[in-house]
């Protein structure tokens, strides 16, 4: 089922939660709503589910207006962050719950309920826990049971609100891969809310970056990371160094004669080279800290009064043999420049003029 969001707005008192949101989600796509706390992503998810009403706008499922349909009528499965499992029910009965409470004429037989529940428990690889209670499960197992329960009613849309937020890092990474495989097998239209950039980039087909109730950018994970549409997107998706141009022609060098008084350059830590020798387009700095972290080494350089973060591979760092207090030269390989009204990518030979 496709989902169309048309001019959706929502206020809570004076607080604008959603400001004229428009979004199309094709059938079978897995979309991440990504943004900081309070940006409106969960409110949008709840409006799609029918758990919250919008102040204005429309929600369409496969072209049909669903704006005023009750949540029960939308054929939506919803997975909460904290599982919301019934503690007094077994795993089997938790998954069967949505089927048992259907109106009598729509309710499957007991045999069909058993078949469908065991099939779902097998799908989430937990059929061997059917007789256990939620308190006897790990966090990752409970989340998979919550997902099986949402799928039991055969929804046409699956909505997940911070589904892995309450789990530890290792379990979260395992469940991300598992959710991606499950989605590829079932091909159900899915929307999940997260503030975890890595989670969104790893799992989703498309990422919707939100900020202050508005959509900043929509694109594939590679598009939003490699070609951010705004300074907010650039800074929200991973570490970044921010440089402000000086007046007196700094921006003119980048834009071949077009002078702008205000311009800001964004450079990812892994897009900076360090050398021991001076170069025309390099800037001098002093090594302040060296942090080996797994396969990378994070370097903090002091340039004037500013800290510059650089990420090097272990191999590159072993060649450079950087030590605290050492004088070095650094040079960005790639950056993004945002001016007052426009954004553009600078060429390598002009980059140093921005600092």
C-alpha positions, 0 to 999 in steps of 0.5 A: 500500500502506498502512503501519501501525506498532503499538507499535514500540520499539527500544533500542541498549543503554541508549539508547531509539531508539523508544518505543512508536511508533504511526503510520498511513500511508494508500496513496499518501501522502507522509509526512515523518519530521522531527526532530533527529539522534538522535530515531529517525526513521532507525531507524523508516524502517529498521524499516519497510524490514526493515533493522532489527528492532524489540524490540517491536511490529508493522509491517503492510502493507495490514493484513498482518503484515510484522514478520518478513518479510525486506527482500527480501520487503517490496516496498520501494524504499530511497533512501540519502542518499549514493546507494550507486551502483555505481561500476563500473556504467553508469547503465543497469546501476545502474538495471537491477541490482535486476531482474537479481538477481531469482530466475530465475522472476521475472526479466524478459527482457533486452528487458523490462529495457531497456524498463523501465530506459529508461522510468525514466531518461526519467521522471527526465529522465536517459535521455541519460546511460544510458551514463555512470558515476556519477563523471561525474554531478553530485550531483543527477543521482546522486540521481535515478539512485538513485531510478530504481534504487529504482523499477525493482523496482516497489516498493509503498512508497518509503522515502528516508533524507535523500535530499537532505542531501548536496546544495547548497541550490539543487539540493536545492530543485529536487529537492524540487519534482521529487520532489513532482511525481514522487510525484503522478504515481506515487501510491506510498506514500512516507516520507522522513526529514529534519531540514530543516523547510522540506523537510518542510513543502514536500514532504510531505502529512503531517509526523511530528515526532519527538523522543527516540524519540517522536512529538510531533505528526502533521499537515499541514504547515500544522497542525504549523507554525500549531498546534504541539502542544508547545513542542518543535514550536514551537521546532523549526519555524522561528525563535521568540521565547520569553517567560516569564510573571512570577508576580503575575497575568501568566498570570491576565490571559491565562486570565481569572482562572486563575493558573498560576505557570509559563507560556511564550509563543512568538511567531514573528518575523513575528508582531510589529509595531513602531511609533515611538509608545508604545501601551498593549499595547506594550513598549519596546525598542531597535534593536540590529541591522538585517539585510536578507536578500532580501525580508525585513529581520530586526530584533534588538530589545533589551528589558531583557536579552533579544533579540527577533527581528522579521521585516519586509517590505522595504516595512514597513521602508522605512516605519519607517526603523529605525536601530541605537540607535533606541527603538521599541515592539513588540507581538505580533499572535499567540502561543501560550501553554503552561502547566504542564499545558495550552496555549492561544492568548491573545487580542490584547488580553491578549498584552502581560501575558505579558512 
